[in-house]
């Protein structure tokens, strides 16, 4: 199952995210990172925000996330 870890710069004080889904894809378009699934676009992050996106297909045990990340599983 494709999964991505979105890590925000510490000074922004935003929660990191882990997104996963059987049909989740990532594309880059006009300065945006756009996550899409079978229902359409589900999350867009502007490049100027400074977030780091990492592919993370390793399954995590239920309820376990690193660095305070929140899971968005489909």
VOMI-20733 format. One record per residue (C-alpha): residue number from 1; x, y, z. Coordinates in pm, 1 decimal. Example, Ala and Ser with C-alpha at 12.3 -4.5 7.8 and 13.67 -1.06 7.14 Angstrom:
BEGIN
<r n="1" u="1230.0" v="-450.0" w="780.0"/>
<r n="2" u="1367.0" v="-106.0" w="714.0"/>
This chain:
BEGIN
<r n="1" u="0.0" v="0.0" w="0.0"/>
<r n="2" u="152.3" v="335.7" w="-98.6"/>
<r n="3" u="219.3" v="565.1" w="196.5"/>
<r n="4" u="381.5" v="906.0" w="236.1"/>
<r n="5" u="514.8" v="1091.2" w="539.2"/>
<r n="6" u="470.6" v="1470.9" w="523.6"/>
<r n="7" u="706.1" v="1650.4" w="764.1"/>
<r n="8" u="663.9" v="2022.5" w="827.0"/>
<r n="9" u="943.9" v="2255.6" w="943.2"/>
<r n="10" u="954.6" v="2271.8" w="1322.3"/>
<r n="11" u="902.9" v="2649.5" w="1335.7"/>
<r n="12" u="563.6" v="2615.2" w="1161.3"/>
<r n="13" u="427.1" v="2409.6" w="1453.3"/>
<r n="14" u="212.8" v="2195.7" w="1225.9"/>
<r n="15" u="140.4" v="1828.4" w="1282.5"/>
<r n="16" u="322.6" v="1587.0" w="1054.4"/>
<r n="17" u="103.7" v="1351.1" w="851.1"/>
<r n="18" u="125.3" v="995.0" w="727.1"/>
<r n="19" u="-106.4" v="931.1" w="432.6"/>
<r n="20" u="-173.8" v="586.3" w="291.9"/>
<r n="21" u="-419.0" v="420.6" w="58.3"/>
<r n="22" u="-430.4" v="144.9" w="-200.6"/>
<r n="23" u="-485.1" v="396.1" w="-481.9"/>
<r n="24" u="-295.1" v="696.9" w="-340.6"/>
<r n="25" u="-70.1" v="881.2" w="-585.7"/>
<r n="26" u="145.3" v="1193.4" w="-566.8"/>
<r n="27" u="203.3" v="1442.3" w="-846.4"/>
<r n="28" u="375.7" v="1779.9" w="-866.2"/>
<r n="29" u="199.8" v="2054.0" w="-1058.6"/>
<r n="30" u="249.5" v="2432.1" w="-1076.3"/>
<r n="31" u="434.0" v="2454.9" w="-743.6"/>
<r n="32" u="206.5" v="2214.7" w="-556.2"/>
<r n="33" u="245.6" v="1858.0" w="-428.7"/>
<r n="34" u="-94.8" v="1698.7" w="-487.2"/>
<r n="35" u="-211.4" v="1369.2" w="-337.8"/>
<r n="36" u="-487.5" v="1195.1" w="-533.3"/>
<r n="37" u="-693.3" v="880.4" w="-490.0"/>
<r n="38" u="-979.4" v="722.1" w="-685.7"/>
<r n="39" u="-1216.9" v="996.5" w="-566.4"/>
<r n="40" u="-993.2" v="1282.2" w="-684.7"/>
<r n="41" u="-752.9" v="1525.5" w="-519.6"/>
<r n="42" u="-742.9" v="1477.7" w="-141.2"/>
<r n="43" u="-452.5" v="1697.7" w="-21.7"/>
<r n="44" u="-245.0" v="1973.4" w="-181.3"/>
<r n="45" u="65.7" v="2128.6" w="-24.6"/>
<r n="46" u="230.2" v="2441.9" w="-170.9"/>
<r n="47" u="603.3" v="2413.7" w="-238.3"/>
<r n="48" u="670.0" v="2737.1" w="-46.9"/>
<r n="49" u="546.5" v="2580.9" w="275.7"/>
<r n="50" u="876.5" v="2395.3" w="318.0"/>
<r n="51" u="727.6" v="2053.2" w="391.3"/>
<r n="52" u="931.4" v="1741.5" w="322.2"/>
<r n="53" u="754.7" v="1442.4" w="162.7"/>
<r n="54" u="896.9" v="1092.6" w="200.4"/>
<r n="55" u="769.6" v="764.7" w="60.3"/>
<r n="56" u="698.9" v="534.3" w="357.2"/>
<r n="57" u="545.5" v="202.2" w="255.0"/>
<r n="58" u="644.5" v="15.8" w="571.4"/>
<r n="59" u="329.8" v="-83.8" w="762.0"/>
<r n="60" u="322.2" v="52.1" w="1117.2"/>
<r n="61" u="154.3" v="-127.1" w="1406.6"/>
<r n="62" u="-188.8" v="16.7" w="1483.2"/>
<r n="63" u="-159.4" v="341.4" w="1679.5"/>
<r n="64" u="218.6" v="378.3" w="1637.2"/>
<r n="65" u="346.4" v="685.0" w="1454.1"/>
<r n="66" u="685.3" v="850.9" w="1473.3"/>
<r n="67" u="739.5" v="1212.0" w="1570.1"/>
<r n="68" u="379.2" v="1283.7" w="1666.0"/>
<r n="69" u="253.6" v="1226.1" w="1310.8"/>
<r n="70" u="-116.7" v="1175.8" w="1245.7"/>
<r n="71" u="-233.6" v="898.6" w="1014.0"/>
<r n="72" u="-477.7" v="951.8" w="729.6"/>
<r n="73" u="-552.5" v="597.5" w="612.1"/>
<r n="74" u="-814.3" v="499.1" w="359.1"/>
